Amino acid sequence: MRQPEVWIGTIEISWTKEETPNVFQPAFTVVTTWAADAEEFREKCILMLESYGWKLLGVERASPVPENGAFSEELEDMLQRTRGNPNAIIYGTFYSYPVM
């Protein structure tokens, strides 16, 4: 088994508002966490989302963080927090979009 390393990926989720619990809203965000492979990254995302009552719809572009990657200030903060905590599952800003 591979050694865990910090991974980054974009996930699509489905969540609900308190006032409309039967209406699911799609959204996406970036997640950073320690993982040994793509399956472990996905499983950690599922666990984190289920703790909020949200559902994972998909994972995009999940991979180990490149050594020479340049990231936004928000992502650099997320990566720093993840590197300092092997149990971390950090998510960024949620972006929603209308359902057609």
C-alpha positions in Angstrom: 0.0 0.0 0.0 1.2 3.5 -0.8 2.1 6.0 1.9 -0.6 8.7 2.4 0.2 12.1 1.0 -1.8 15.3 0.6 -4.4 15.1 -2.2 -6.5 17.8 -3.7 -9.6 17.4 -5.8 -12.9 19.0 -6.8 -16.1 17.4 -5.6 -19.7 17.8 -6.7 -22.2 17.5 -3.9 -26.0 17.6 -3.3 -27.2 19.4 -0.2 -30.5 20.8 1.2 -31.6 23.9 2.9 -33.3 23.7 6.3 -36.4 25.4 5.0 -36.7 23.1 2.0 -35.3 19.7 3.1 -36.8 17.8 0.1 -35.1 20.1 -2.5 -31.6 19.0 -3.3 -29.2 21.7 -4.4 -26.0 20.8 -6.5 -22.7 22.5 -5.6 -19.0 22.0 -6.0 -15.9 22.7 -3.9 -12.3 21.8 -3.6 -11.2 19.4 -0.9 -7.7 18.7 0.5 -6.9 15.6 2.7 -4.4 12.9 3.3 -4.9 9.8 1.1 -2.9 6.9 -0.4 -5.0 6.7 -3.6 -8.1 8.1 -5.4 -10.4 5.6 -3.6 -9.3 6.7 -0.2 -9.7 10.4 -1.2 -13.3 9.6 -2.3 -14.1 7.6 0.8 -12.9 10.5 3.1 -15.0 13.0 1.1 -18.1 10.7 1.5 -17.5 10.5 5.3 -17.1 14.2 5.7 -20.2 15.0 3.6 -22.4 12.4 5.4 -21.6 14.1 8.7 -23.4 17.1 7.4 -26.2 15.2 5.7 -24.9 16.0 2.3 -24.3 13.5 -0.6 -21.3 13.1 -2.9 -22.3 13.2 -6.6 -18.8 13.0 -8.1 -15.1 13.6 -7.8 -13.1 15.5 -10.5 -9.3 15.9 -10.9 -8.3 14.3 -7.6 -4.6 13.8 -7.4 -1.6 14.2 -5.0 -0.6 17.9 -4.6 2.2 18.6 -7.1 5.5 19.8 -5.5 5.7 22.9 -7.7 2.0 23.8 -7.8 0.9 27.4 -7.5 -2.4 27.9 -5.8 -4.8 30.7 -4.7 -4.5 32.1 -1.2 -7.5 30.1 -0.1 -6.0 26.8 -1.4 -2.6 27.5 0.1 -4.3 28.0 3.5 -6.3 24.8 3.1 -3.1 22.9 2.1 -1.2 24.3 5.1 -4.0 23.2 7.5 -4.1 19.8 5.9 -0.3 19.2 6.0 -0.4 20.0 9.8 -3.1 17.5 10.6 -3.1 13.9 9.2 -6.8 13.6 10.0 -7.8 16.8 8.2 -10.5 16.9 5.5 -10.6 20.6 4.5 -13.1 22.0 2.0 -13.2 25.4 0.4 -15.9 27.7 -0.7 -19.0 26.1 -2.1 -20.2 27.2 -5.5 -23.7 26.4 -6.5 -25.4 26.5 -9.9 -29.0 26.3 -11.1 -30.5 23.0 -12.0 -31.9 23.0 -15.6 
